[in-house]
Amino acid sequence: MNKITYQQIDPTVLASMTGDIVTFNTLSQTFLDQAPTMWQNLEAAIAQRDFAKIRHVSHSLKSMTALVGAGELTLGLQRLETNSRKHLDLEASDLKSLFDVVIVEVALSITDPSIFK
């Protein structure tokens, strides 16, 4: 079997925090269950220019993406959070493609036996 190559996440970040595959898989699945709705909420808040909600959702989602080792997306969400504090015009379309890849890679990491070897 070929080793999975990750472009947008580092699954060892979460693996080192959990220490076991069961907890790793549970937290990864929680990410997959919750992150898409959070992303939709973020996009809606941006469309409505609801700076408080943008700040709240980007902060929460940023914490989740950091946990799964999605460094580039985490930095982008930090930028959104910071810009929302300044009431600057916001755009998340550049982050959407990163988010989509992160979702795919987190799903793959659940089935990757090499993470805990």
MIKOL-987363 format. One record per atom (N, C-alpha, C): residue in one letter; x, y, z. Coordinates in steps of 0.001 Angstrom, whole numbers, padded with zeros to 6 digits, always signed. Example, Ala and Ser with C-alpha at 12.3 -4.5 7.8 and 13.67 -1.06 7.14 Angstrom:
! MIKOL-987363
A+013190-005690+007800
A+012300-004500+007800
A+013200-003300+007800
S+012850-002250+007080
S+013670-001060+007140
S+012900+000030+007870
//
This chain:
! MIKOL-987363
M+000841-001182+000000
M+000000+000000+000000
M+000888+001247+000000
N+000492+002247-000772
N+001262+003483-000859
N+001021+004358+000366
K+002078+005029+000785
K+001967+005957+001903
K+001243+007213+001418
I+000350+007722+002243
I-000400+008929+001902
I+000517+010136+002054
T+000478+011010+001063
T+001234+012256+001120
T+000263+013386+001436
Y+000541+014102+002495
Y-000320+015203+002928
Y+000260+016523+002446
Q-000606+017364+001876
Q-000195+018676+001386
Q-000592+019803+002350
Q-001744+019646+003016
Q-002270+020741+003833
Q-002418+020422+005314
I-002214+019176+005705
I-002256+018865+007137
I-001007+018089+007518
D-000739+018125+008800
D+000311+017285+009375
D-000360+016456+010460
P-000769+015225+010125
P-001514+014427+011096
P-000722+014076+012346
T+000592+014227+012302
T+001383+013930+013497
T+001131+014948+014610
V+000622+016135+014248
V+000287+017139+015274
V-000786+016572+016198
L-001880+016122+015617
L-002963+015552+016418
L-002543+014226+017047
A-001812+013418+016298
A-001377+012114+016813
A-000518+012283+018063
S+000353+013278+018070
S+001218+013483+019241
S+000428+013981+020447
M-000673+014675+020202
M-001507+015156+021306
M-002378+014048+021878
T-002847+013158+021015
T-003777+012120+021471
T-003052+010901+022011
G-002007+010490+021322
G-001237+009337+021771
G-001807+007986+021396
D-003035+007954+020904
D-003595+006672+020500
D-004532+006859+019307
I-004682+005798+018555
I-005440+005862+017311
I-006935+006068+017539
V-007476+005538+018623
V-008912+005688+018879
V-009258+007157+019114
T-008506+007825+019973
T-008755+009242+020244
T-008467+010082+018998
F-007403+009749+018290
F-007072+010440+017042
F-008249+010359+016075
N-008767+009163+015865
N-009870+008982+014926
N-011137+009694+015395
T-011394+009663+016693
T-012571+010338+017237
T-012486+011843+017014
L-011335+012439+017316
L-011173+013884+017127
L-011165+014264+015649
S-010581+013424+014818
S-010601+013677+013373
S-012027+013634+012849
Q-012802+012660+013306
Q-014196+012562+012868
Q-015010+013745+013385
T-014739+014183+014590
T-015414+015370+015118
T-015127+016580+014237
F-013877+016719+013812
F-013519+017796+012887
F-014354+017683+011613
L-014406+016490+011036
L-015151+016287+009795
L-016644+016550+009974
D-017172+016259+011149
D-018591+016480+011421
D-018928+017953+011629
Q-018011+018708+012235
Q-018324+020078+012629
Q-017755+021162+011711
A-016603+020935+011145
A-015927+021989+010375
A-016721+022465+009156
P-017362+021590+008377
P-018104+022101+007220
P-019231+023079+007593
T-019950+022800+008662
T-020999+023720+009107
T-020387+025029+009582
M-019279+024935+010283
M-018603+026156+010731
M-018152+026984+009536
W-017650+026308+008498
W-017214+027029+007295
W-018407+027742+006645
Q-019539+027066+006561
Q-020741+027691+005997
Q-021155+028902+006830
N-021061+028775+008144
N-021383+029902+009027
N-020426+031072+008802
L-019169+030752+008573
L-018170+031794+008316
L-018479+032508+007004
E-018765+031747+005975
E-019101+032362+004678
E-020344+033244+004788
A-021348+032782+005533
A-022565+033578+005720
A-022257+034862+006486
A-021440+034762+007508
A-021081+035951+008295
A-020321+036960+007441
I-019441+036469+006571
I-018699+037364+005680
I-019662+038056+004720
A-020592+037302+004161
A-021563+037876+003222
A-022415+038949+003901
Q-022711+038749+005186
Q-023531+039701+005948
Q-022701+040814+006593
R-021382+040707+006457
R-020463+041661+007095
R-020705+041729+008613
D-020954+040561+009196
D-021174+040440+010638
D-019809+040194+011289
F-019132+041286+011609
F-017754+041201+012076
F-017604+040411+013378
A-018558+040537+014275
A-018482+039785+015537
A-018581+038280+015265
K-019493+037901+014391
K-019640+036480+014079
K-018429+035971+013296
I-017904+036777+012392
I-016693+036387+011652
I-015565+036117+012638
R-015408+037009+013581
R-014354+036875+014591
R-014547+035592+015398
H-015755+035356+015834
H-016041+034181+016666
H-015836+032877+015887
V-016415+032790+014693
V-016337+031545+013932
V-014920+031301+013437
S-014248+032343+012947
S-012880+032138+012459
S-011963+031720+013609
H-012192+032269+014790
H-011383+031883+015956
H-011615+030405+016308
S-012868+029999+016353
S-013194+028610+016699
S-012674+027637+015653
L-012882+027967+014396
L-012425+027098+013315
L-010902+027052+013270
K-010273+028178+013563
K-008805+028237+013618
K-008257+027266+014648
S-008900+027181+015787
S-008462+026241+016823
S-008567+024804+016336
M-009631+024508+015624
M-009820+023153+015113
M-008802+022820+014023
T-008531+023772+013133
T-007581+023496+012050
T-006160+023371+012584
A-005853+024101+013639
A-004528+023962+014256
A-004363+022567+014841
L-005424+022046+015428
L-005386+020721+016044
L-005079+019622+015020
V-005596+019767+013805
V-005344+018747+012776
V-004086+019052+011960
G-003364+020085+012348
G-002094+020386+011696
G-002228+021068+010349
A-003300+021838+010168
A-003521+022553+008911
A-002963+023974+009033
G-001648+024074+008970
G-000951+025332+009243
G-001334+026490+008349
E-001369+026276+007057
E-001665+027379+006125
E-003096+027885+006310
L-004031+026970+006470
L-005426+027363+006695
L-005569+028067+008039
T-004884+027584+009048
T-004924+028212+010369
T-004444+029659+010287
L-003365+029892+009551
L-002857+031267+009384
L-003867+032144+008649
G-004510+031592+007640
G-005529+032349+006910
G-006716+032707+007790
L-007127+031786+008632
L-008227+032065+009560
L-007815+033096+010607
Q-006556+033058+011030
Q-006053+034078+011946
Q-006119+035453+011288
R-005766+035499+010021
R-005827+036764+009273
R-007273+037273+009211
L-008228+036379+008947
L-009639+036775+008929
L-010071+037308+010298
E-009673+036609+011340
E-010034+037038+012686
E-009475+038430+012988
T-008219+038625+012653
T-007575+039929+012886
T-008253+041029+012072
N-008514+040748+010798
N-009151+041753+009944
N-010571+042073+010398
S-011263+041088+010956
S-012623+041344+011426
S-012614+042304+012621
R-011574+042260+013421
R-011453+043190+014545
R-011298+044633+014054
K-010713+044778+012872
K-010465+046101+012293
K-011572+046525+011334
H-012588+045682+011193
H-013715+045934+010283
H-013247+046151+008848
L-012244+045407+008461
L-011749+045466+007094
L-012605+044574+006205
D-012581+044863+004907
D-013275+043983+003973
D-012624+042609+004039
L-013446+041604+004018
L-012962+040245+004208
L-013311+039383+003014
E-012466+038419+002768
E-012667+037464+001674
E-012127+036122+002129
A-012929+035081+001929
A-012487+033743+002318
A-012386+032805+001130
S-012643+033321-000071
S-012639+032427-001238
S-011265+031800-001462
D-010195+032525-001148
D-008855+031960-001303
D-008598+030833-000297
L-009317+030855+000810
L-009157+029814+001823
L-010049+028604+001556
K-011070+028766+000744
K-012010+027676+000493
K-011321+026460-000116
S-010433+026684-001074
S-009741+025538-001683
S-008842+024839-000667
L-008205+025603+000218
L-007412+025001+001299
L-008305+024184+002218
F-009436+024753+002576
F-010378+024068+003456
F-010819+022741+002843
D-011146+022762+001565
D-011591+021542+000889
D-010519+020453+000925
V-009259+020838+000709
V-008167+019861+000762
V-007986+019345+002185
V-008090+020224+003163
V-007959+019806+004567
V-009021+018765+004906
I-010238+018981+004478
I-011311+018018+004742
I-010953+016647+004158
V-010511+016629+002925
V-010140+015365+002273
V-008993+014696+003018
E-007982+015472+003377
E-006804+014887+004026
E-007104+014399+005449
V-007958+015098+006168
V-008330+014618+007500
V-009077+013292+007363
A-009958+013189+006389
A-010668+011921+006157
A-009685+010810+005817
L-008701+011105+004994
L-007684+010112+004649
L-006856+009708+005875
S-006581+010660+006745
S-005722+010356+007901
S-006371+009332+008826
I-007696+009284+008837
I-008395+008318+009684
I-008086+006893+009228
T-007846+006727+007955
T-007584+005390+007414
T-006103+005133+007176
D-005263+006037+007652
D-003818+005912+007393
D-003141+005153+008530
P-002778+003903+008292
P-002168+003096+009363
P-000750+003533+009729
S-000115+004343+008886
S+001271+004726+009154
S+001411+005803+010216
I+000340+006464+010592
I+000426+007571+011548
I+000923+007109+012912
F+000523+005947+013340
F+000912+005462+014664
F+001939+004348+014612
K+002736+004310+013564
K+003799+003292+013482
K+005114+003890+013897
//
